């Protein structure tokens, strides 16, 4: 069978939802389902539901499935496939996910940090195609990055390259990723919701989400505009740090960076151009992910493309 005729089973495991897709080795999605992760149930229960849905996916496949490919939040040991307590998956500590999946389904399994997987997806098929130096930023429940440098994915010495959400960008701020004032506290959906609750507790309380803040922004709320202004200020500082350090051609924003751009990106870009070296800023575009809402699905296939050399384009 020709390599291009085989399928990849992609798993996009997030703190809110987990999606399963069957995709071609050209990145075309042919089947999809999802379920709520609800990680508070504990890993064993979530894994049992995941395994049931994987079995359904394999039965649904019309062609040979060549591998299972996973996109999941870090920190993790990529090549061993061990999950090491991602902040959006509490309790998932030293979980040998690759081993468990390989034993259960007797298929090759490849696991990648979701930021890296998103970077690969945009590099192969989206806004990073044709560039050699890009940074892709995940902006959802958490906040992280994937780095393509000189045309290759860069993971670092211990697979933690791109954990930019952990950087302390301010002396104080929402408590995210284990510290107050982290970039995740100002750039993730979770962090921005917490920021609104800190700034205006009489308006927004714990159940409020970043979408609630954004809806208020669209309705003309001065308080919501102030929340996004402060978040954008620190996001812009963080982007300037990345540009000065890595000198990319493009910084590509996923998640709320592409969905709420009108509220968040204007203040972020203003600060970016004030803070970054002119030589770095003038060659760096800040753009939304070109793959849009499909990026998570396509990214879930990319560990197999990069590690398993299963890309057929």
N, C-alpha and C positions, 0 to 999 in steps of 0.2 A: 504493500500500500504506500502511495506517495506521502511524504511527510505533510504536505499541505492538506491532505484529506483527513488527517487525524484531528482530534479535539483535545482541548485542555479543560479540565474542571477547575474553575477558579473560585476561591473562597475569599470574600472580603469581610473580615471579622472586625467589627467596630464595637464601641461601648454601647451604642444605641441599637444598631441592627447588624445582622449578618446576612450577606447576600451570597448566593451560589449561582454560578453561570457556567454554561458550556460555550466555549469560544473556539473559533478556528485559529490556526497558527498564522493567520494574517490579522488577528485581532478582531474578528467579526463575531459579535455575540449572537448565539442561535437559540439559547434557552436561558431562563432566569427565574429564580424564586428568592424570597427573603423571609426572615423571621426576626422577631425582637430578641436581642441577645440576652438581656436581663442578667448581667454577670453576677448580680447579687445572689443568684440561685446557687452559685458555686460551679466550679469548672466541670465536675462530673456530670451534672444535670445538663449543662449547656452542651457538653460534648456528645451526650447521648442523643439530644435533639439534632445536633449537627450531623452525626453519623446516620441517623434515620433519613435526613434530607439528602445526604450524599448518595445513599443507596437509591433514593428516588431519582436523583439526577443521572446516575449511571444507567438505570433502567430506561430513562428517557432518551439517552444518547442514540442517535441514528448511525454514528460512526464510531470507530475505535477511539477510546479515551487513552491518550498517551501518558498523562501525568496529572497529578493534583498540584495546584499552584496556590499559595496562600499569601495574602496581603494582610498584615496585622500590625498594631501599634507596638512600638518598642518601649523599653529596652528588650533586646533578645539576642541570642546567639544565632546568627543567620544560618550558617552552614550546618550546625548541629540541630537547628530547629527547636531550640529551647526558649520558651517564653518566660521573661524575667520581670514579673510584676509591672505591667504597663499601668499607668495611672488611671486609664479609662476601663481597665479590666481588673478591679480589685480582687485579690485572692488568687489570681493566676500566677503563682510563684513557682519558678523553675519547672514549668510544665513542658514535658518532652513531646510537643505536639507533632513534630515530624515523625518520630518513632511510632507514636500511637496511630497516626493516620496510615503510615506505611504498613504496619502490622495488620490493621483492620481491613485494608482494601488492596493490599499487594500491588500497589502502583508506585512509581517514583514520586516523591514528594519534595517540593521546593518551597521554601518559606522566605519571605522578604518583609522588611520594615515597610509600613504603608507609605511613608514619605518617599522611600527609595522606589517603591513600586509605582507611585504616582509620577515620579520623575522619569522613570523608564517609559511609562505610557505616553507622556507628553513628548519625550525625546523620540520615540519611534513613530508616533502617529499624530501628535498635536502641535502645540505652540513652540516646542523645543526642536522640532524636526528641522534639520539643516544647520543647527548650532552645535558648538562643541563644549560650551561652558554655560550651564543653566542651573538654577536653583528652583526646585518645586517646593511650595510650602502647603502643607495640609493645615486647614483652618476649620476644624469641626469641633467635636467634643474635646479633643486635644489640639496640640499645635506642634508641628515638627517639620522637618525638611528632608528632601532628597537632593543629593549633589551629583551632577554629571560634570566632571572636570576633564578637560582634554579628551572628550568623547567617551569617557568610561565612568561607570558608577563608582563613587568613592564612599567606602563604608568606614574607614578609619581602622585603628589598631584593634579595637575591641567592639566593633560594630556599633559604636555610639556616635559616629559622625552624623550630623544633622539633628541632634537632640537640642535644637535651639530653643524649644519651649522652656527649658530648664534655666536659661540664662536670666540672671536678675538684671532687669532693665530699669528698675526704679527702687527707691528705698522702701516704698510701701505700695500696697495694692492688693488685689484679690489673691487669696491663698489658693494657688494652683501649682501642681507639680512639686509639692513639698516645700514651697517657700512663697512668702508674700512678695509681690513686685516682680514676678517672673514674666517673661515674654508671653508665656501661655496664659497668664492672668489677664493680659491686655489684648491678646490676639485670637484667642479661641472663643467659640460660642459660649462655652461654660464660663470662661473668665469675664466676658463682656456682660453676661447676665449678672454675675456676682458684683461687677463694678457698678452696675446700675443700682443694685441693692445697697451697696456701700454709699453711693453718692446721694441717692434719693429713697431712703427706706420707707418714707411715707407713701411713695407711689408704687414701688416694686418690692415685693417680698420674695421669699425663697422659691415659690413655684414659677416665677417669671422666667421666660426664656429670651434668648437673643432675638427671636422672631417677634416676641411681644414688644421689645424695645424698638425694633425696626418698624413695626406697624405704627407705633407712636411717632416715630421719626417722620414717616410718610404723612401722618396726620398733622404735622407741624409742631410737635412737642419740642419746646425749647430745652427741656430736661433731657430728652432722648438725643437731641443734637449735641448737647454738652457731653453726654456719655460717649458717643461715637467720636467726638472731638478729642477727648482725653485718650480713648483707646487708640485712635489713629495717630496721635502724637507719639506714643511709645512704640507703636507698630512701625512708624516711619523711622524712628531711631534704630530699631532692630534691623530694618532693611538696609539702612545706611551702613551699619556695622558689617553686614554680610557683603555688601558691595565693596567696601574698603578692604575687607579681608580676602575675598575670593575673586573679585573683579569679573563677575559673570556678564554674559551678553543679555541674558533675560532672567528675571525673577518672575516665576509663574505662580499665580495664587489659585488654590483650589478652595472648595468648601464655601464658607461665608465670604471669602475674598472675592469669589466670582458672583455670589448671589446678592451680597449687600454692598457692592462696590461704590454706589453713589454716596452712601453714608460714611463709609470707612476709608475709602481710598483717597478722597480729596485731601483730608488732613494728613494722611500718611505720606502721600507724595510730596506735599508741601514741606514737611519736615525732612523727608528723604533728601530733597535737593538742597536743603539748608545744611544738612549734617554730613552728607557723603562728600568725599573728594571729587572735585569737578571732573578729573580724568576718569574716575570710576563711574560717576553718575551719567556722563555724556554717552557712554557706550552701553548702558544698561537700561533696558525697557522693563517696566513693571506691567504685566499683562495678566488677564484672567486665563484660566485653563481653557484651552481650545476644545477639549473633549467634553466640556460641560458636565451635565449630570451623569454621563456615561463613564466618567473617568474612573470611578471606583470599580466598575465591572471590568473595564479593560486593564486597569492596574492589577487586578487580581490574577491575571494571566501572566504577568510580566516576570515573576520569579522563574517560571519555566522557560521563558524566552531568554532571560539573561544567564541563568545558571545551567539550564539544561540544553541551551542552544537549540531551542525548538521553534524559533521565529522563522517564518517562511514568507519573506517579502522581497 
